[in-house]
Amino acid sequence: MTVFRGYLMIIRRNCALLLLYVGIFIGICVMAQQSGIGTGMTEGFAAVKLNVAVIDREHGVLGEVLRAVMERDQNLVKLADDSQILQEELYYRNVEYILVIPEGAEQRLEAGEEAVVQSIMAPDSTAGYYVESQVQLLLGQIRTYLAGGFALQEAADRALALGELSGEVTLLNLNGTGGARPDYNFFFRYLPYAFLGAVVITMSTVIMEFKKKAVQRRMLSSSVPFIRQNLAAVASFLLVGGVVWAICIALQAVFYRGGIFAGMHTGYYLLNSGALMLVALSLGYLSGMLSNSPAGLNGLTNVISLGLCFLGGVFVPLEMLGSKMKLVAQFLPTYWYSRINDILGDYGTVSGELSAVVWKGILIQLLFAAACFAVTLAVKRGILSMRDQ
């Protein structure tokens, strides 16, 4: 109990750091929820309209159809055909994109030339490229109709009508929420940041305290066996990890009106987050044993926490990772945590092959935690042997 109380005493000194990371995580979730990001809601989407201008110097069919498209899909701003005025409007961001239809544009279009119209946009404007792609799509459709034997007027009318077509999209109701993920799934997606950020750096700081020569000598000269000292460390870590885990689980229940307790897959969510907490505790134990200075410890823990979050699909969705990146990420526990969380958010019933993937992911996380703990014990015994020599 003496060693156990010693660990708890040092952990209490670092409670502020622990609560800081948990608070940052809570703040991210609250702000994202207030802004409507990741809340699983499917209604309320609308395309953004940009301020654009059309300078028609030919006054023909092509100018009419391009102006009609801009009026339909964007906010059309009337500007005088003056270079100084156009530059000022772009500079002050009154418009994002200016389309210029020079004389002879229709003749070049019918001749099959590519450079038919001119576009002016700010050098660092990414929105302008969105409008440019829209213009080039319309011109490509007109070229297709012209190649089919249509006259320019009819080709332009048909291309304009294509843009007014719309399809009805129905999300598959795989999870009982109309195809949208429940809100609390977003909370659990970013939970690894709270666990890895808070637990790893706090626990490794505690281990650094016990690595001091004076403390090590007192522990070596005590009658408490080596195994009991490690069991005391593990027990204190499990206690702190359990408290942080319980706080996060309680918070999601408060934020999302019951959260997983009022939704589906409660047991899977608890097991998945609990396995990840064990991974965070084992990594904190290992980081503390490998570090020899506070500066090195901060660098190592930041690399571990942020690296695992980025590569494991926490900050970046798994579907956005390349095939080679996914192959590497499969060796990381956060990859399997994120994959399980995605399955729980997408499917109302987890059985068969999906159930096998979930249990496989949980098992991999537990094995990763056990391997880290075993490596830590080996490193610790090696450090003690070197000091004895």
N, C-alpha and C positions, 0 to 999 in steps of 0.2 A: 504493500500500500504506500510505502514511502516514495518509491519511484513513481508510482501512479500519480500521487499528489504533486510531485515535482513537475511532471509533465503538465498537469492541469494548471499549476501556478504560472508556468511560462506561457501556456496557451491563453490564459486570461490577460496577460500583458499585451498579447497581439490581437485581442478581440476587436479593437478599432479597425485594424487592417482587414480582418475577416468581414466585418459588417460593411466596410467601405465597398468591397467588391460585390457583395450581395445587394447593396443599395444601388450601385451602378447598373447592375443587371435589372433590378426592378424598374429603375428609371427608364432604361431602354425599352422595356416591355410596355410601360405605361405610355410613353411618348408615341411609340409605334402604333399602339392600339387607338390612341386619340386621333392620330392622323389617318387611320383607316388602313394602314399597311399590315398585311398578313392577318387580317381578322377573319378571313375565310368568307367574306361577303362577296356575292357575285353581282349584285345590282349596283346601279349608280355609276357605271363606267361610261365615259364619253370621250371621244377623240378630241385632242387639243387643236384649236384653230389658231393659225398664225397670221400675223399682219403681213400681207404681201401686196405688191403693186404690179400692174401690167402696163407696159409701154408699147402700144400698137402703132407701128410706123407704116404698116401695109394696109390696114383697115379692110381686111378680107375675111374669108370664111374661117381660116385658121385662127385669126385673132379673136373672132367671136366665140369659137368653141373653147379656146384656152381661157378667155375671160369668164365664160360661163362655168367652167370647172373651178376656177379660183373663187368665184362668188358662192358656189355650192359648198366647197370643202374648206375654204379659208376665209379670213376677213380681208376683203378687197379694199385697199386704200387708194384713193385717186391722187396721183402725183403729176406734176408738170414734167414734160420731157426736157429737163434741164440737168446737165451733169452735176452741177454744184448742188442743186436741190436734192438730187438722188443720193449723193455722197453724204450730205448732212443727215438725211433721214435714216440712212443705214448706220451712221456713226452714233446717233442718239437712240438707236434701236426702236425708232418709230415703225420701221418695217424690218422684217427678217430676210426678205427675199424679193428681188425685183426681176421680173421676166420681160425681156425685150424681144419683140417680134419685128425683125428688120424687113426692109423692102426686099421682095423676091423670095421670101420664106416659103410661100406655097409652091413656087416653081421648083425650088430645091427639094421640097418634100416629095413632089410628084416624080422628080428625077431619081429619087432613092438616096439622096445624100443624108448623112448623119447629122451634120452641124446645121440645123435648121433655125433654131432660136438661140438667144443668148441669155445668160443668167448672171445676176450680180448679187453677191451675198457677202456678209462680213467674213473675214478670214477664219475666225474662230467660232463661227456659227454652225452648230451641228443640226439645228432645226432647218436651216436652209437646204441641206441635203435631202431632208425628208420631202420637201416640196419639189425639189429637182427630180427625185425618183418618180413622183406622181406625174410630173409633166412628161418625162421620158416614157412612162408607161402609156399615157394617152397617145403620144406620137407613134409609138410602136403599134398600137391598135389601129390607128389611122393607116399606117403603112400596110398593115395586113389586109385591110379592106380594099385599099388601092390595088394591091397585088391581085386581089380577087376580082377585079374588074369594075369596082364601084367608082362612081364619080366622087370628087373631093367633098362636095356638100353632103352627099349621102354617107360617105365614109366617116365624116366628122360627126354627123348626127348619130350614127350607129355606135361609134366609139364613146360618145357622150352618154348614150343610153346604157352602155355596159357598166359605167360607174354608178348608176342608180340602182343596179341589181343588188339585192341583199339576201342572205340565206338565214334560216332560222337555226340556231344552235341550241341543242338541249344537252345538258350535262347528265351523264349517267349517274343515277342515284345509287352509288355503290355503298355509301356510308350512312344513308338515311337522312342526309342534310342537303339533298338536291345536288350532289356533286361537289359541294364546297367543304373544305376542312373545318372542323370545329375550332373556335377561337383558342381554346386551351392548348391545341396542338402547336400553335405558334409559340406559346410560352415554353413548352417542352423542347421545341427546336433549339432555342437559345439557352436552355438550361446548362449545357456543358460549359458555357463561358463562366457562369456563376460558380460552378463546381471547380473547374480547373483553375480559374483565376483566384478564387478565394482560398480554396483548400490547399492547393499546391504550394502557393507562396507562404501561407501561414504555417502549415505543417513543416515545411522545409526550414523555416526560420526557427522553429522549436528544436528541430534536430541539430541545427547549427549551434544552439546554446549548449546542448549536451555533448557536442564534439570538442568543447574547450578542454584543454589539458587538465586543468584543476578539477573539473567535473568528472572527466574520464578516470583520473587517478582515484578519486574518492569512490567511484562506482566499482572500479576494479578491486579496490581493497575491501569492499563490503562483502558481507556474507550472502548477498542475494545472487543466485546463479545467473549466468548469462541468459539462459532461456527465459527466466522469470522477468528479467529486465526488459527483454524484447516483448514479452506478453503484456507487460504494463504499458509499454509504448503503444502497442497495437490497441489495447483496450481504451486508452485515452484518445487515440485517433478515431476509433469507432464511435466513441461517445460524441466527440465534436462533429464528426461527419453526420452522425444520426440527427443531431440537433439542427445542423444547416439543412439537411435533406427535409426534415419535418417542417422547418420554417418555409421553405420553398413550396412544398406540397400544400401547406396551409394557405399560403399567399395566392396560389392559383385557384384554390377553392373560393377565396374571397373575391378575387378579381373577376372570375368567370361564373359567378353564381352557382357554385358547387363544383365546377370544372369536371374533372374526370369522375368524381363521385356522383355526378348527376348525368354523366354521359356513358360512353361505351369503353370497353377494354381497360377498366380500372386496374385490374391485376397486372396486365402487361405494362401499363405506364409505370406502376410502382416498381415492378421488377427491373424494367429497363433503366429507370433513373437511379434505382438503388445499386445496380451493377456499375453504372458510371461513377457513382460516388466512391465505390471501392477502388475503381481505377484511379480516381483523383487522389485518394489517400495513399495508395501505393506509390504513385508518381511523386507525391510530396515527400514521402519517406526516402525514396531513392535520390531525389534532387538534393535534399539536405545532406545526405551522406557523400554525394559527389562534389559538393561545393566547399570551397575553402575560404571564401570571403563574401561579404554582403553584396559587393558589386557583381561578382561572378554568379552569385545566387539569383540576383534580380534578372540578369541576362538569361540564365538558364531557364528560370521559371516562365519568363515571357515567351521565350522560344517554344517551350513545351505547350503552354496554354494557347497562345495564338496560332502556333503551327498546327496543332491538332484540330483547332476550330476551323481553320481555313481549309485544310486538306481533308477533313472528315465530313464536310458537307454541312457545317453549322452556319458559317457566314455566307458560304456560296452553296446553292442547291446542288445536290448530287448530279442532277441531269445536265448541269452546265459544265461539269468536269469532263475533260477529254478521256478517251478510252485508256490511254497510258497512265494518266493521273489516277483514274479509278482503280487500275491494277495495283498501283502503289498504295492507294488509300485503303485497300482491303486488309492491309496489315495493321491498320490503326483501329483502336476501339471506338473512336468517335464516328468512324464510317458506319460501323454496324449499329451504333446508337441511332444515328440519323436515318439509316435505312429502316430500322424498326419503327421509328417515329413516323416516317412517311407512310408505311404500311398501315399503321394504326389510324392515321388521319384519312386515308383514302378508302379503306374498306370497313364496312359495318360488321362483317363476319370474317374472322381470321381462323381458317381451318385448312387442312391438307397441306399443300406446298407452302402457303403463306405462314402457317403455324410453324412449319419446320424451319423456315428462314428466321422467324422471330426467336425461337429457342436456340437456334445456332448462333445468332448474334449475341444473345445474352450469355451463352456459354463462352464465346470468344472473349467477351469483356471480362468475365470472371477469370478465365485462364490468363489473360493479360495481366490482371491485377495480381494473381498468384505468382506469375513469373517475375514481375517487378519486385514483389516482396522477397522472393527467394534470392534474387540478385542483390538486393539491399543487404540481406543478412550475410551473404558471402563477402560483400564489400566491407561491411562493418567488421567482420571477423578478420579480414585481411588488414584493415587499418589498425586494429588492436594488436595483431601479431607483429606488425612493423614497429609499433611503439614499444612493445615488450623487448624487441631486439635492440 
